[in-house]
Every structure is written in C-alpha cells, then in structure tokens.
C-alpha cells in the first residue's frame, strides 16, 4: 500500500498529543532512532499507553514513513534550529517534519 497523507496525518496527531502532554525527546535521540530506521516502532513502544500508532507500526505505510524520516535526518540533521526553529524537543521536530511531508507529499512519495 502506498503511503497516504491521511496516514502521515495520523502520525502527526499522535506525536502532537505527546507534545501537548509535555513529553520530550532529545533531538539527538530522535535522529538516532531515525538512523535505526524505526522511529515509529520506537514511539509506539515507548508511548504505548499514550498514543496509538497501530495503523503505521510494522505496516507498509510505517515502513515508507520511516524511510522518509531517515532520508530527512540524513539531509537535515544539525539544521533543526535554523530551518525549523526547534532546539529543545525532538518530538516537535517530528511534528514539523510530518507537516512538511504532508505539504510536499508528492515530492516525498515519488518513486
């Protein structure tokens, strides 16, 4: 199944819930999880009582979104403050990047 804007939106809403409830992740840890290729699995396991990423975790959509995040991390790591104004919470970076993916969906999902 090809990734949809709706699936990315679900991810954005769930991570935004974590931010709203004052959870924090270091930017470095978020990049490390992206390099491991499974930011979705990491969040789904760590915050299993707070969010529901079952639509994505271990699914085709999740694999595709993990790959996009890994690619973004490889390109943009170290520029979080300059490009997105984020320097304290890696979850905010995920919210921003998910919004970026939705905004330029066709660019990120072209094959």
Helices and strands as residue ranges (DSSP letters): H 5-20, H 27-35, H 39-46, H 60-76, H 80-84, H 90-103, H 105-109
